[in-house]
């Protein structure tokens, strides 16, 4: 696993899912990945890894929309069929739930995708030439 990124040969391998879900550095797993809620830090404070490679793009948003949309629409349909509440009940239930779940999931997915991007040495416009 260390042979993927030669700049981390002296560090033990970090599990990308753990580092991403906790918002930690993908190389050392110690320093924070974010300076704000969704703002990626310029460098790791523990191992000095430059985070300029980190570009998750719209990937986290796509995952969040699909996942949260599936859960909330399913719950809203079940609630409608089971209880038949008025429209204001739906608004008061589902709008806050969508906002809270989306914000939480967006940070988690962004951290996870950045950690996987580091682990797999992913870069834009590069072909695999290991053949």
C-alpha atoms as a printed R data frame, in Angstrom:
    type eleno elety resid chain resno       x      y       z
1   ATOM     1    CA   UNK     A     1   0.000  0.000   0.000
2   ATOM     2    CA   UNK     A     2   2.885  2.385   0.651
3   ATOM     3    CA   UNK     A     3   4.203  1.942  -2.885
4   ATOM     4    CA   UNK     A     4   1.274  3.931  -4.290
5   ATOM     5    CA   UNK     A     5   2.574  7.212  -2.895
6   ATOM     6    CA   UNK     A     6   6.339  7.384  -2.422
7   ATOM     7    CA   UNK     A     7   6.088 10.503  -0.254
8   ATOM     8    CA   UNK     A     8   4.524  8.500   2.557
9   ATOM     9    CA   UNK     A     9   6.987  5.611   2.678
10  ATOM    10    CA   UNK     A    10   7.990  6.401   6.266
11  ATOM    11    CA   UNK     A    11   4.405  6.452   7.558
12  ATOM    12    CA   UNK     A    12   2.255  3.414   8.307
13  ATOM    13    CA   UNK     A    13  -0.655  2.990   5.867
14  ATOM    14    CA   UNK     A    14  -3.814  4.850   6.827
15  ATOM    15    CA   UNK     A    15  -7.235  3.340   6.227
16  ATOM    16    CA   UNK     A    16  -8.915  5.760   3.771
17  ATOM    17    CA   UNK     A    17 -12.440  5.070   5.012
18  ATOM    18    CA   UNK     A    18 -11.521  5.845   8.601
19  ATOM    19    CA   UNK     A    19  -9.526  8.964   7.686
20  ATOM    20    CA   UNK     A    20 -12.215 10.194   5.305
21  ATOM    21    CA   UNK     A    21 -15.130  9.596   7.631
22  ATOM    22    CA   UNK     A    22 -13.363 11.319  10.525
23  ATOM    23    CA   UNK     A    23 -12.133 14.198   8.355
24  ATOM    24    CA   UNK     A    24  -8.467 13.442   8.978
25  ATOM    25    CA   UNK     A    25  -5.346 13.611   6.813
26  ATOM    26    CA   UNK     A    26  -5.315 10.795   4.229
27  ATOM    27    CA   UNK     A    27  -1.563 10.212   4.746
28  ATOM    28    CA   UNK     A    28  -1.085 10.214   8.531
29  ATOM    29    CA   UNK     A    29  -4.676 10.051   9.800
30  ATOM    30    CA   UNK     A    30  -3.893 12.611  12.502
31  ATOM    31    CA   UNK     A    31  -4.169 16.184  11.204
32  ATOM    32    CA   UNK     A    32  -7.515 17.730  10.262
33  ATOM    33    CA   UNK     A    33  -8.569 17.647   6.609
34  ATOM    34    CA   UNK     A    34 -10.951 20.598   6.942
35  ATOM    35    CA   UNK     A    35 -10.454 24.115   8.317
36  ATOM    36    CA   UNK     A    36 -14.156 24.947   8.163
37  ATOM    37    CA   UNK     A    37 -17.214 22.821   7.707
38  ATOM    38    CA   UNK     A    38 -16.439 21.966   4.064
39  ATOM    39    CA   UNK     A    39 -13.277 23.998   3.415
40  ATOM    40    CA   UNK     A    40 -10.240 21.806   2.813
41  ATOM    41    CA   UNK     A    41  -7.160 22.928   4.739
42  ATOM    42    CA   UNK     A    42  -4.081 23.967   2.759
43  ATOM    43    CA   UNK     A    43  -1.793 21.443   4.542
44  ATOM    44    CA   UNK     A    44  -1.846 18.785   7.234
45  ATOM    45    CA   UNK     A    45  -0.726 20.177  10.575
46  ATOM    46    CA   UNK     A    46   0.733 16.816  11.635
47  ATOM    47    CA   UNK     A    47   2.665 15.515   8.597
48  ATOM    48    CA   UNK     A    48   2.734 18.652   6.383
49  ATOM    49    CA   UNK     A    49   1.007 16.963   3.411
50  ATOM    50    CA   UNK     A    50  -0.001 19.550   0.810
51  ATOM    51    CA   UNK     A    51  -3.744 19.192   0.136
52  ATOM    52    CA   UNK     A    52  -3.582 20.972  -3.235
53  ATOM    53    CA   UNK     A    53  -4.237 17.602  -4.923
54  ATOM    54    CA   UNK     A    54  -7.641 17.385  -3.208
55  ATOM    55    CA   UNK     A    55 -10.392 18.099  -5.694
56  ATOM    56    CA   UNK     A    56 -13.510 16.107  -4.964
57  ATOM    57    CA   UNK     A    57 -15.573 18.135  -7.450
58  ATOM    58    CA   UNK     A    58 -19.265 17.292  -7.574
59  ATOM    59    CA   UNK     A    59 -18.787 13.667  -6.533
60  ATOM    60    CA   UNK     A    60 -19.877 14.082  -2.901
61  ATOM    61    CA   UNK     A    61 -22.955 16.075  -3.929
62  ATOM    62    CA   UNK     A    62 -24.050 13.362  -6.353
63  ATOM    63    CA   UNK     A    63 -23.744 10.672  -3.684
64  ATOM    64    CA   UNK     A    64 -25.581 12.791  -1.115
65  ATOM    65    CA   UNK     A    65 -28.462 13.632  -3.467
66  ATOM    66    CA   UNK     A    66 -28.925  9.984  -4.406
67  ATOM    67    CA   UNK     A    67 -28.623  8.601  -0.884
68  ATOM    68    CA   UNK     A    68 -30.570 11.240   1.069
69  ATOM    69    CA   UNK     A    69 -33.159 11.539  -1.699
70  ATOM    70    CA   UNK     A    70 -33.785  7.795  -1.626
71  ATOM    71    CA   UNK     A    71 -34.140  7.715   2.175
72  ATOM    72    CA   UNK     A    72 -36.320 10.819   2.525
73  ATOM    73    CA   UNK     A    73 -38.606 10.069  -0.419
74  ATOM    74    CA   UNK     A    74 -39.101  6.538   0.906
75  ATOM    75    CA   UNK     A    75 -39.940  7.814   4.374
76  ATOM    76    CA   UNK     A    76 -42.237 10.517   2.997
77  ATOM    77    CA   UNK     A    77 -44.137  8.005   0.873
78  ATOM    78    CA   UNK     A    78 -44.447  5.595   3.759
79  ATOM    79    CA   UNK     A    79 -45.691  8.409   6.020
80  ATOM    80    CA   UNK     A    80 -48.229  9.534   3.410
81  ATOM    81    CA   UNK     A    81 -49.613  6.044   2.869
82  ATOM    82    CA   UNK     A    82 -49.650  5.099   6.552
83  ATOM    83    CA   UNK     A    83 -50.822  8.310   8.255
84  ATOM    84    CA   UNK     A    84 -52.041 10.606   5.453
85  ATOM    85    CA   UNK     A    85 -50.871 13.807   7.204
86  ATOM    86    CA   UNK     A    86 -51.524 17.299   5.924
87  ATOM    87    CA   UNK     A    87 -49.030 19.109   3.724
88  ATOM    88    CA   UNK     A    88 -47.620 21.270   6.528
89  ATOM    89    CA   UNK     A    89 -46.651 18.131   8.452
90  ATOM    90    CA   UNK     A    90 -44.671 16.897   5.449
91  ATOM    91    CA   UNK     A    91 -42.916 20.256   5.122
92  ATOM    92    CA   UNK     A    92 -42.086 20.442   8.816
93  ATOM    93    CA   UNK     A    93 -40.720 16.880   8.828
94  ATOM    94    CA   UNK     A    94 -38.844 16.466   5.575
95  ATOM    95    CA   UNK     A    95 -37.277 19.874   4.882
96  ATOM    96    CA   UNK     A    96 -35.293 20.006   8.164
97  ATOM    97    CA   UNK     A    97 -34.400 16.313   7.827
98  ATOM    98    CA   UNK     A    98 -33.077 16.816   4.281
99  ATOM    99    CA   UNK     A    99 -31.014 19.845   5.304
100 ATOM   100    CA   UNK     A   100 -29.449 18.200   8.375
101 ATOM   101    CA   UNK     A   101 -28.749 14.838   6.739
102 ATOM   102    CA   UNK     A   102 -27.345 16.479   3.608
103 ATOM   103    CA   UNK     A   103 -24.920 18.673   5.521
104 ATOM   104    CA   UNK     A   104 -23.669 15.795   7.628
105 ATOM   105    CA   UNK     A   105 -23.367 13.424   4.676
106 ATOM   106    CA   UNK     A   106 -21.687 16.035   2.459
107 ATOM   107    CA   UNK     A   107 -18.758 16.460   4.839
108 ATOM   108    CA   UNK     A   108 -18.405 12.703   5.285
109 ATOM   109    CA   UNK     A   109 -18.493 11.948   1.543
110 ATOM   110    CA   UNK     A   110 -16.106 14.793   0.720
111 ATOM   111    CA   UNK     A   111 -13.571 13.512   3.245
112 ATOM   112    CA   UNK     A   112 -13.987  9.966   2.006
113 ATOM   113    CA   UNK     A   113 -13.535 10.865  -1.654
114 ATOM   114    CA   UNK     A   114 -10.441 12.962  -0.918
115 ATOM   115    CA   UNK     A   115  -8.926 10.113   1.113
116 ATOM   116    CA   UNK     A   116  -9.636  7.638  -1.687
117 ATOM   117    CA   UNK     A   117  -8.234 10.091  -4.226
118 ATOM   118    CA   UNK     A   118  -4.984 10.241  -2.242
119 ATOM   119    CA   UNK     A   119  -4.830  6.489  -1.666
120 ATOM   120    CA   UNK     A   120  -5.275  5.675  -5.349
121 ATOM   121    CA   UNK     A   121  -3.054  8.534  -6.580
122 ATOM   122    CA   UNK     A   122  -5.947  9.771  -8.703
123 ATOM   123    CA   UNK     A   123  -5.317 12.748 -10.953
124 ATOM   124    CA   UNK     A   124  -7.237 14.457 -13.707
125 ATOM   125    CA   UNK     A   125  -6.507 13.465 -17.301
126 ATOM   126    CA   UNK     A   126  -4.007 10.713 -16.560
127 ATOM   127    CA   UNK     A   127  -4.026  7.283 -18.144
128 ATOM   128    CA   UNK     A   128  -2.892  4.107 -16.441
129 ATOM   129    CA   UNK     A   129   0.460  3.267 -18.017
130 ATOM   130    CA   UNK     A   130   1.435  0.348 -15.773
131 ATOM   131    CA   UNK     A   131   1.047 -2.164 -18.623
